[in-house]
């Protein structure tokens, strides 16, 4: 029989007669060797896990409803249902079921239905009517009782009847008395029966029974019964653990006896659910849903009772912040608050608001500021967890607190700086704590959650605060590990380039990667503040030092930071990159990577591909003018040839636009214009063009570049790229943009504000080189931006541009 796979949802019916969605998957009917028969299998569409494995029993009543539903009941389970996406799929599975049972597929039910009137009669009967007769509670009848309890689990109706019978006769306490007798007599058979009975009673899923079983005088006997699992050779010692090993710690004495009892009960019931009872199968999960609810509401009650006891919480905070408090005591206090906050997650949203506001009013944030700065790792870890609850609940509340701090304290002990320092100083080799703290910082500085209508200035005020008081603390490790490479420049030429300040320590590299991830987030979501910081600190240059790291993941983080900046297509950033010559370390990394086809190679290529596709003219001109001689040999992608093509297209457009401007009909020129044009054509032409050109146009025309070439042609002839041990050409990393561009030209503007002025010819046969010397200082007047096409020099210069005459990388 061939498999038929259809998309379905799997449902089970819970005790409230509501359908619970168990997941979506694909159903098939196939022979399962283990079950010895044709079975229905549903595998989850998300991960392929098995949602349902049900043998098609010859005697099970399957019912087809509404053309897309198949419903049936199974032992050890509630009713099951498959809801099909398509009617065709439902029909095919229905035919398989009918084929196994020998029924006509035209029927809508394969067996005679169970007498549903039984349920109606049960609902009509008074609650005192006992439809299940319980055996007498005696040692000799334990096996009979166990069989009864086990047999009713397959029917919700019979479970309900049995639960009523157990509650009305006080049967639970009688059974627990028999447990004590069996244990005194070491009656293992009776103890094994009691295990089945108590486990079955728990699976009845009735809160009224739980109230009896988990009361102070019964719960330890219930735990005792559950120690004698027949599958175990020796019983477990759960009671010994609960009474002797597990210690109840009162950080502050709890005077309310009801609260203390509720805490004890919740711990023990949680222990029963998590430790004693086996992990429920997919069909048994609903059997313990009421037990989960029992624990849930206990926790809500505990939190409410503690919250209302202001004297208790006030005393806890007082001891937590008292310098005289012993470290062990403070550790217990912090752990108490951690549990307290964890319990609070059970509260409804409005109650959770009240809870955290109560903690805020009592001074939770100043207390955290103190304990997070302590040396005790356990205290700091617990305090971090508490801080995460607060940030998750209300980032605005935390931001409001930290913005008030500068008026009261030094920068070093600001809460956010304490968090940053703890992130930086995380001793975990995997930086687990640092990752958690980085996520919290990211939440705090995310503008998306600063849009509360009650405080429209929060975004501006907090970001100004963060960049003034905290950003230097966050970037300190980055700046310290990317200091100027003075020592590396003293290395002999041809030696392997090793940056002495580039971190080779894996943990440091991980930390810098985290910091870069946060800074990249800032670039994406903060505009003015991060841009100002990057410009003032020359931050991108420092980040790109990390392209030399032996840890590829760190080099990729640095590249990602630059990619985000370029992705903004902001001309301020573009001019900063051009002035600082900041493509140099990226291209060095590409050359160092050689012919390896890896993630670094792909990421660098993607950066240049983005610039080409988005046609970022200023960057294209800079790259082609300064690096094309090196990049043109990379032919396994068309990216760099495409950049050259974009450059040439823009150059042609500029030339055509300038020619059309100055080849106007002479009749349209008045006498003054003609006199001006003839008298001072060479001196004024460039100025006229420059004034008329929009700022955002292609930054350097080809003509101006050629004029600069003539001025500087004889000055620099030794600036070929340096060759590394591997034979590839290298660039020397420039110093800060300010130092490289501090000289002003004759027109009063910095002489190196344009990319072409940073590209100096090597010799008479090449117009563009791969070397990157300091920009020349042009002391003459304004250089013309373009030569007229009828000048003979242009043809000569075009000949100099011929690719056949460019120096080869391998020469």
N, C-alpha and C positions, 0 to 999 in steps of 0.2 A: 504494500500500500504506500503510495508516494506521499511525501510530505507536502502540506499546503500551508504556506505561511501568509498570515494576514495580520494587519495592524489592529490591536485590541487594547482595551483597558481592563485590568483585573480588579474586581471589587470583592470585598468580604463584608458580611453583615455583622455589625457590632451589637452589643447588648441593648442599645437604645433603638434597635431596629433601623439603624441608619447605615447606608453603604459607605464603606471606607475605600478610597482609591489606593490600590497597592502598586500602581505604576503602569506604564505603557510599554508594550512590546509587540512581538510577533508570535503568533500561535501556530503550532504544527501538531499533527497527530502522527505518532510513530511508535514502533515497538520498543519498549524499554526492558532490557534483559532483567534488571534488578526487580522490577515490578511484575515480570512475567505476563505482560499484556500490552495492548495498544493503549497509549497514554496521551493526554493533552499536555504539551509543553509550551510555556510562554517564556521567551527570553527578552530581557529588557533591551529596548532600542538604544539606550544610552551607553551601556557597558557590556551587554551580552550576558549579564548575570541571570540566573534562573529565578523567575518570579513565581512560576507555578509548575508543578509536576503532579498530575492527577491521572491515575489509572481509570480508564473507562470501565466501570463495573457493570456487569450484566444486569444487576438488580437496582442500580441507582436510577432515580427518577430525574431525567433531564427535561427541562421545559424551555421551549423557544417562545420568545416574546418580542413583539414590535419589530419583527424582521431582522433586528440586529443584536438581540440579546439571547444568551443561553444561560440558564440559571439551574443550579442543582445543590444538593446538600451532601456533605461527606462526614464520615466519622472523624472525631478529633478536630472538628472545625465548625465554624458558622456556615451559613449559606454562601455559595460562591457564585460569581457572575462574570461572564465575558461580554464586554460591550464592543461590537465590531464597528470599524469605520465604514465598511462597505457591506451591503446586503449579500453580495456574491460570496464574500469570505464566510459570512455566517452560515449561508446555505451549504457550503462545502464541508465545513466542520460538522454541521448538523447531520449531513449524510454519513460522515464517518462514524459518528456516535450511533446512529440508527443501524448502520451496517454491523457494528460490533454487537449490538443488542438484538439484531434480527427484527427490527421494527420498520414500519413504513415511514419514509421521510415526510410524507404528507401530514403526519400527525404533529401536533404541537407539544405533546408530552409523551415520553417513552414508557412510563409506568403509571399504574393507578396512583392518583395523588394521595398523600397522607391526609388523614382525616383532619382538615383544618378546623373543624368545629370544636376539636378538643381544646384549641387555644381560646376560642370564644367562650366555651363552657368554663374554662379556668378563670378567664377575666370576670365572668359573672358571679363566680362563687365568692363568698366572704373570705377575708384574709385568714380567718381562723380555721378554715377547712384545710386539712392536711391530705394532699393527694398522694404523698409519698409516705409510706409507713416505715419508720426507722426501726431497725432491730434493737433489742434491749442492749444497753451499753455495758457489755461484759467482756471479759478476756476471751471467752470462747466464741464470741460473735464478731471479733475484730476483722476476720477475713471476709465475712459477709458484708460488714459495713464498708470495707475497702472496695469490694466489688461494686456495691451500690453507688458509692461516690464516683468511681471511675466510669461507670456505665452512663451516668446522666450528662457527662460533659459534652456529648455530641448533640444534645438537644437543648436549645435555649429554654424551652418550656419546662422541661424536667429539671433543669438547673434552678430555675426560679422556684419550683415547688420544693426542691430539696433545701434551698436556702431558707425558705419560710419555716420548714420543719425544724431545721437546726436552731433557728433563733427562738422559736416558741417554746421549746422544751429545755432550754439551757444545756443543750447537748454538748457544746464545745467544752465547757468546764468539766463535764463528766469524762469526756475522752482524755483530757489532760490529766485527770486523776488516775486514769488507767495507765497513762504513760509513766507516771511515778512508780506505780506498782510494777510494771514491766521492767523498768530500769533497776528497781531494787532486786527483782528476781533474775535479772540478766536474761530476760525472755527475748532473744533476738528475733524470733519469728513475729512476736507481737509488736516489737519495735519497728520492724520493717513494714508491717501493716499500718501502723500509726503514721509512718512517713508518707505512705500513699494517701492515707485519709487526709492528713493536714495539707499536703500539697494539693490534693483535689479540692479541699475547701477554699484554699487561696484562689484556685482557678475558677471558683464560682463567681468571683469578681464582685462581691457585695460589700459595700461600705459598712453596713450594720454588723456583719460578721467580723470585719477588721477591727471595729471598735472594741469588740469583746476579746479577740485574739491578741491585740496589741496593747491591752491594758497592763498596768504594772504587775498585777498578780498572775498574768497568763503568758506574757510575751517570751519569758525565758524558757517556759515549757514548750512553747511553739518552736523556738530555736532548737531546743533539745530534740524534739521529734524529727526535725529536718536534718539532724546529724546522722541519722541511721538510714542512709540511702542504701537500698539493697544492692546496688551496683558496686558499693565500696566494701573492701575486705575489712577495714577498720573504720569506725565512725570518726567523723571530724570533731574537732574540739572548739566549736564556735562559742559556746558559753564561756569557756575558759578565757578566750580572747576578749570577749565583751566585758567580763567582770574583772579581769586581772591585767591584761595587756593594755587595752584601750583606757586611757585616763581622761577623765573630764576635767578640763582646765577652766577655772573661773578667773579670768584676768582681773575682774572686779567682782566681789561676792554678789551673787544674785539672790535677792531677798524674796522674790516672788516664787513661791513653791510651784505654782501652776506653770510658770515659764520654764523653770528648771526641768519639771517632768516632761514638758513638751519637747525640750531639746533632747533629753535622753531618748524619748520615744522615736523622734525623727531619725536620730542616728542609728538606732537599732533596726528600724524598718528599712532604712536605706541599705543597711548591711545585709538584711534578708534579701532585698531585691537585687543588689549588685554582686553579692558574694555567695550566698547560700543557694538561691534558686538558679538552675541552669539557664543559660541564655535562651530565651524563647525562640522557637522557629517562626517562620513567617505566618504560620497558621495559629500560633499561640500568643502572638503579641497582644491581641485584644483581651485575652484572658486576664491580663494583669493591668489593664488600663486604669481600673479603679484604684489599684495599689499605687500607681504613679500619681494619680490625682490626690490620693491620701497624703503622700509625701509633699506634694506641691502645696496643698492648703495648710499643712503644718508649717511649712517654711514661711508662708505669707503671715500666718498668725504670730510666729516668732519675731519676724521683722517688725510687725505692728506693735507688739508688746514692748520690744526694746526701744523702738522709736518714741513711744509714749512716755517712757521712763527717762525724763530729761536729766534727773540726778545721776543716773547710771552713765549715760553717754558723756555728760560733762566731766565726770570723774575719769573716764577713760581718756578723754582728750587731755586733761590736766596731767595725767601720768605720762602720756605719750610724749608730750613736749617738755616735760620736766628734765632738766639736765642731770638731776640726782637719780633718776630712774636707772636701775641696773639694766645692762644690755639684754640679759635673758628675759627680764620682765618686758622690756620694750619690744623684743621680738614677739612675745606672746600677744602683746597688745596690737601690733601691726597685723599679725596673722588673724586675730579676732576680726579686725576691720575688713580684712580681705574676705573672710567667710561671710561677714555681714553683708558686704556689697554683692557677693555671689548670690546669697539668698534673695537679695532685693530684685534680682532679675526675674523672679517669679511674680512680682507685683504687676498689677495693671498699670498702663502708662500714666494715668493721673496720680495713682498712689506712688509710683516711682518718682514722679516729679516732686511730690511732697517729701519723699525720703531724702533725695539728694539735696534739696533745698535746706532740709534740717541739718544735714551734715555740713553744708556750706556755712550756715549760720553759726554752727558750733566751731568752725575753724579748721575744716579738714585740709584745705589747701596750704595754709601756713604750716600745719603739722607735717604734711607730706614734704614740704620744702626742707624741713629739718631732717627727717628720717631718710630721704633720698640721698642726702649728702653724707650719710654715715658709712663707716668702713665695713660693717657687717653685710656680707653678700645676701644672706637670707632676708634681712630687713629690707635691703634695697630692692630685691626681687619682688617681695610682697607689696612694697610701696608702689612699685611700677605697675603691678596689677591693679591696685586701687586707682592709681592715676588714669589707667586706661579705661576703667569704668566711668570715671568722671568726664574724660574727654569724649567718650562715646555718647554719654548722656547729654552733655551740653558743652560743646567747644566754646560757645560765647561766654559761659560762666567762667571758664578757665582764663580766657583772654581778658575778660574784665578784671579779674584778679591780678594778672601779671602786669597789666598796664598801670595799675596803681602802685606797684612796687618801687619804681625808681624814686618816688618821693620819700620812701621810708628806708631804703637799704642800698647797699653797694651793688654794682653791676655783677660782681662775681657770684652773689648769692641769689640772684633772680631765679625764680622757679624754672623758667625755660632754659636758662644757662646751666642750671643744675642738671636738667634733663639732658642737654647737649653734652655736658662733660661726662655724665654717666654713660652715654652712648659711645663717646670717644674712648673711655677708659674700660670698656667691657673686657673682662679677662677671659671670657669664653672663646676658645679658638674658632668656633663657628659663628661667633658674634650673634647668638640668638637673642640676647637682650637688646643689643644695638639695633637689630632689625625691628624689634617691637617698638622701641623708642622712636626710631626713624618714622615708622608708620603714624605714631601719635603726633610727632612734629608736623608731618605732612597734613594731617587732619586740621591741626591748629592754624596752619598758614594757607589753607585752601580757601580761596575767595568764594567758592561755591556755597560754603556754609556760613558766609558772612553777610548774607542778604536779608537778614531779619528786618522786617519793616519797622520794628520798634527802635532800631538804632542804625540809621542809614550811614552814619560816619564810621562805623566799626571797621570797615575794610581799610579806609585810608589811615585811620589812627593806629590800628594794630600793625599794619605793614610798616608804617613809619617807625613805630616802636621797635619792631623786630629788626629792621635793617640798621637802626641806630645802636641798639644795645646787644643784639644777639648774633647778627650775621658774622661778625669778626670772630666770635667764638666757634661758630660752625666751620668756618673756612680755615681756621688756624692750622689744623693738621695738613690740609692741602697746600697752603702757602709754605709751611715749614718743609714739606717734602719736595717742593718744586722750586727751590731757591735758584738764583742765577747760577748757570753752569760754568763758573770761572775755572774750576779744576778740570772740567772735561775739555776745555779748550787748550789745555796744556798737553794733552795726549799727543804723542807723535803721529804724524800723518800716516794713514794706512793702517793704524792699529784699530782693533775692534772697538767701536764706540760704546762705552758704558757710562751711563749717566750716574755719577756717584750719589746724587740725591734722589734718584728715581727708586722707589721702594721695591726691594726684592723680597721683603718679608711678606708672607702670604696674608697674615692677619692685618698688617698695615694696608696692604693692597685692597683687602675686603672693606676695610673702614673707608678708604678713599673712594671706593666704588659706591658705597652707601651715600657718602657726602655728595658725590657727583650726581647720583640719582635724585637727591633732594634739590640740588641746584638746577638740574634739568627741568624738574617740576616747576621751579621758580621761573625759569625762562618761559615756559609755556603759559603760566597763569599770572605772573606778575609782569607788568610792562615797565613803567617808569623806574621803580625802585631797583629791580635787578639790572636794568640797562645801565643806570648810573653807577651801580656798584661794580659791574664788569669793566666799565670804562675807567673808573678811578683806580681800580686795583690792577688793571691790565690782566684780568682774571683768565681770559681765554688763553693767553700766551702761557700762563702758568699751568693751566690744565693740559695744554698740548705737550708739555714736557713728558706727561705720562704716556704719550705714544711710544716712548722708548722702553716702557716696562716690559719685563719678560713675561708678565702675566697678561695674556691676551685679553682676558675679560676686563681688565682695567684700561687697556688701550682702547677697547671698544666703548667703554663708558666715556672716555675723553672724547672720542670721535662722535658719540651720540650727543654729547653736550654741544659740540660745534654744529652738528647737523640740525639740532633744534633751533639754534640761533639763525642759521642760514635759512631754515624753513620759514621763519617769520617774514623773510623778504623785506627787511627793514634797512633802508639805505644808511642809517646811522651805523648799524652793525657792519654793513658791507664796507663802509669807508674805514671803520676801525680795523677790519680784517685786512684790507688792502694796505693801509698805512703801516701796520705791524708786520706785514708779509707773513700772515699766519697760515697760509697754505703750505708753507715750507716743511714743517714737521709732518704734515699729513702725507706729502709726496715722499718725504724721506722714508716714512713707514711703508708706503707702497713699494718703494724700491727695495727696502730691506726684506720685504716679504717675498721678493723674487717672483718665481713662477708658481708658487704654491697657490692652489685654488682653495681658499678657506674663507671663513666668515669675515675676517679682517679685510681681505682683498675685496670681497663682495660689498662690504659696507662702504669702503672708500670709493669704489666705482659708483655705487648708488648715490653718494654725495655729489660727485661730478655730473652724474646723469640728471639729478634733480636740477642742478644749476643750468644744464643745457635745456631740459624740457621746459623749465619755467622762464628761460631766456632772461636770466638776471645779468643785464648787460655789463654792469661795472665789474662783476666778478669774472665774467667771461673774458673781458678785455685784459684784466690783471693776469688771469691764468695763462692765456695765450701769449701775452707779451713776455711773461717771465719764465714760463715753464714748458712751453710747447716743444722746444728742442729736445727735452728729456722725455716728454710724454708721447711724442709722435711715434716712437718705436713700439708702443703698446697697441697691438693690432688685433688681439683676441676679442676686443669689444670695439664698437665704433664710437664710443663716447667721446674720446678726445678729438677724433677727426670731426665729429659733430660739433664740438665746441669751436674748432677752427672754422668750420663752415658758417656757424652763427656769427663769428667774428668778421669773416669776410663779407657776409651779407650786410651786416651793419655798416661796415666800412664803405661798401658800395652805395648804400642808401645815403650815408653822410656826404659822400662825394657828389652824388647826383643832386642832393638838396643844395649843396653849396654852389655847384656849377649853375644850377637853374637860377639861383639868386643873383649871380654875377654875370650872367649872359643875357641879361634883359635887353630888349630892343633899345638901341642908342637913342632913338627918338623919344623914349619915355624918360630919359635922364635930363634933368635940367642942367644948366651950365655949372652951378656950384658943385653938384654931385660929380660931373664929369671932371672938373678941375681937381676936386679932392681925390678922385679915383686915380687920375694920372700922376698927381704930385707925390703921393705917399702910399702907393699901392702896397709895397712890401711891408711897411711898418704898421699900417693900420688894418690890413686885411684880417689878420688874426684876431685883433681886438673886436672888429665888427662882428666877426663870426661868433666870438665868445660871448658877446653881449646878447646876441640874438638866440643863442642856443639855450633851451630849457635846462634847468639844473639836473633833471632826471634823465637827460639824453645820455647816449654812450659817452663815457667820461673822457676818453682820449681818442682823438681822430688819428688816422694813420699818418696824415701829413705832419702833425705836430711831433709825432714820434720820430719821423724821419729827420725833421729839423734838429731835434735833440740829439739824434745820432751824429749829425754833422758836427755839432758843437763839441761832442765828447769823443769823437771817433778815435782820436789819438791818445786819449788819457788812460784807458784801461784795456790791456790786451792779455791779461793773465787770469781771467776770471772764469775758467772752465770749472764745471763741477768736480769736486774732489772724489777720488775713487776710494772706495772702502776695500777691505780684504776680499770681499766677494766680487769685486770688479765693477760694481754699480756706482753711479755718480751720487755724491752726497752734497747737501747744502749746509752751510754753517748757519746756526740759529741766530737770528738777529736779536739785538737787545730791544728794549722797550720802544714802542712807537714814538714816544716823545723824544727819546735820545736820537733816534734815527732821523727825525724830521724836524730838528730844531732850527735849521737855517732858513732864512727867508729869501725869496727871490727878489728880482728887481721891482716887481709889481707890488711888493709889500705883503704878499701872501706866502705861506710856506711853500718852498720850492719843491717839496716832495709830496704835495697833496694829491698828485695824480699818479696812477699806476705806471704810466709810461716813463716817468722820470726815475723810477726804480729799476728800469731795465736798461742796462748799459751795454753797447756792442762790445764784442770781443776783439774783432779785427775788421778789416775792410771787406771781408767776404760774407759777413753774417750780420743781419739786421737785428736778430733777437738771440739771446743766449739763455742758458740754464743757470748761469751764476747769478748771485744776488749781492752785489757790493752795495755800499752806502750810496744813497741817491746823489747824483751830481748837483752842484750848485750852478745854475745858469745865471750868469751875471749880466748878460746882454739884455736888450729890451725884449718886449713880447715876441715870442717865436710864432711865426705864422702857422695857423692850424692846418693849412693845406697848400699844396703847390698846384698851379694851374695845369690842366692836362696837356696844354701845348708846350709846357716846359720840357726840355730834353732831359733834365735831371731825373724826372720821374721814371722815364724808361730805364735809365741806368740803375736807379734804386730798385725798381722792380726786378731787374736782372740780378741784383744782389740778393733779393729775396728768394731766388730760385731754390727749390728744395735740393737740386743737384749739388749746390755749393754749400749746404749747411754742414757743420761738423757732425760726424756720426758719433753715437754714444760709444761704439766699440773702438773708435780710433784712438 
